[in-house]
Amino acid sequence: MLKFEGKGQAHNCNGTTRRDFLQVGSLGALGFSLADYFAIQSAMAASKSAALADDKKSCIMIFNLGAPSHIDLFDMKPDAAAEVRGPFSPISTAANGVQISEILPRHAQIADKIAFVRSAHHKGAAVHDSGWQMVQTGRQFTGGINTPHAGSVVSYLRGRRTDLPPFVVLPELMGRGGGNLPNGQAGGFLGKAYDPFALNANPAEKNFQVPDLLPPSEIGTARLDRRRKLRQIVDETVDVFESTENAALLDQNFESAFRLMTSRQAREAFDLSKESPETRERYGMNRFGQCCLLSRRLIEAGVRFVTINTFLTVFNEITWDIHGSKPFTSIAGMRDQVCPMYDQAYAALIEDLDQRGLLGDTLVCNLAEFGRTPRVNPAGGRDHWPQCFTVYFAGGGVQGGQVVGASDPIGGVPADRPVEPADIVATIFKSLGLDPKSTLPGPAGRPFPLVDFGHNPIHELFS
């Protein structure tokens, strides 16, 4: 929560506090802390000069944390041995010649709007957070360089459209993955200013409110308004901000905080009570379903990039991580709990965007950190498998009803059109009208390409 009040005592600039009325806590509404901004000089100014075309384009990234089994859901192998094909049968879909699992019937009904890529793979470690980082940023965390999330890149290059942040994560940032690695949901070397706004709340709960959206009750709107002049705040609080550039940067970012906290537009965008009970039920009255509905509202209100984490961690909850025995999920748990919730909400989102005329300008991409082993393990589940998995796309200029790439007969490795994380991220940038060959100001001020050389958008998706 942000606090803009308090009674502090004066200190000097050798480390003691002059006044503590400006206290920064979680800063969920901003995604940064004061300390981070001492080190940031000109990034905000630089971002304003880049990429202004296709301003209507948006993206919703559904990240299927835990990694769905491609063989049991999207890339079935009905002619393989029993230990490969698993217990489920394929069904026909609205896309001619495309089959998927019987436990995703709503996906099947809208498959004419979906393009499946069955040849994704990466060379990272078979641990969750390694895959999270690679697939969301297009790069592996190496050499101390933490690459920004695709949404942070969009935030940097395009900025905000409205009072709302340009990049939002629902319902909150990823938790632990077991590898003690960066999860990829941050601004990386671009700085904390480009971290996402994290909701940090469950929109399915009764009386849902965004914790960091509204001003604290003890501060009136008039009092907040009197403090909108950030130069005055800096002058009154922290002597160390003598640099005009630093002060200007603080002005911009705290102005953004005030703008969000006092914005009627922002409050209404997050207000699910404005949706009919029928619409909310259509998405499903669960955390993921209501996050999908909220993502549609945020896109309508001008947010550029929304990431939805289907789950928050692979520990102590039912997820896509179907190792087969506790504390992980069984294949039956995926069938009975995960898939019905996921299938309903995803189909509702795609249909709702389409009916509202938003799907053409909104890419919805369903990603995961890896796939699952081609053979069922002794516990009746499947383990981690980065060598091959399926991702899929709808909207945003993508031609639905098709399959790009193929895996081998057991779903173990790509057999045609291999796709790597950098290609996936390049595809997102292409849909948003960004040039994947352009650069960012990287570490040490060196130009840093949006996408590594040799990697390109999956052009077949747009033809």
Secondary structure as GFF3:
##gff-version 3
##sequence-region A 1 463
A	DSSP	beta_strand	2	3	.	.	.	ID=ss1
A	DSSP	beta_strand	23	24	.	.	.	ID=ss2
A	DSSP	alpha_helix	34	38	.	.	.	ID=ss3
A	DSSP	alpha_helix	43	47	.	.	.	ID=ss4
A	DSSP	beta_strand	58	63	.	.	.	ID=ss5
A	DSSP	alpha_helix	70	73	.	.	.	ID=ss6
A	DSSP	alpha_helix	82	85	.	.	.	ID=ss7
A	DSSP	beta_strand	90	92	.	.	.	ID=ss8
A	DSSP	beta_strand	99	101	.	.	.	ID=ss9
A	DSSP	alpha_helix	105	109	.	.	.	ID=ss10
A	DSSP	three_ten_helix	111	113	.	.	.	ID=ss11
A	DSSP	beta_strand	114	120	.	.	.	ID=ss12
A	DSSP	alpha_helix	128	137	.	.	.	ID=ss13
A	DSSP	alpha_helix	150	158	.	.	.	ID=ss14
A	DSSP	beta_strand	167	170	.	.	.	ID=ss15
A	DSSP	three_ten_helix	188	190	.	.	.	ID=ss16
A	DSSP	three_ten_helix	192	194	.	.	.	ID=ss17
A	DSSP	beta_strand	197	198	.	.	.	ID=ss18
A	DSSP	alpha_helix	221	226	.	.	.	ID=ss19
A	DSSP	alpha_helix	230	237	.	.	.	ID=ss20
A	DSSP	alpha_helix	244	261	.	.	.	ID=ss21
A	DSSP	alpha_helix	264	269	.	.	.	ID=ss22
A	DSSP	three_ten_helix	272	274	.	.	.	ID=ss23
A	DSSP	alpha_helix	277	283	.	.	.	ID=ss24
A	DSSP	alpha_helix	287	301	.	.	.	ID=ss25
A	DSSP	beta_strand	305	309	.	.	.	ID=ss26
A	DSSP	alpha_helix	331	333	.	.	.	ID=ss27
A	DSSP	pi_helix	334	338	.	.	.	ID=ss28
A	DSSP	alpha_helix	339	355	.	.	.	ID=ss29
A	DSSP	three_ten_helix	359	361	.	.	.	ID=ss30
A	DSSP	beta_strand	362	367	.	.	.	ID=ss31
A	DSSP	beta_strand	371	372	.	.	.	ID=ss32
A	DSSP	beta_strand	384	385	.	.	.	ID=ss33
A	DSSP	beta_strand	389	394	.	.	.	ID=ss34
A	DSSP	beta_strand	402	404	.	.	.	ID=ss35
A	DSSP	beta_strand	406	407	.	.	.	ID=ss36
A	DSSP	beta_strand	414	416	.	.	.	ID=ss37
A	DSSP	alpha_helix	421	431	.	.	.	ID=ss38
A	DSSP	beta_strand	439	441	.	.	.	ID=ss39
A	DSSP	three_ten_helix	443	445	.	.	.	ID=ss40
A	DSSP	beta_strand	447	449	.	.	.	ID=ss41
A	DSSP	three_ten_helix	459	462	.	.	.	ID=ss42
###
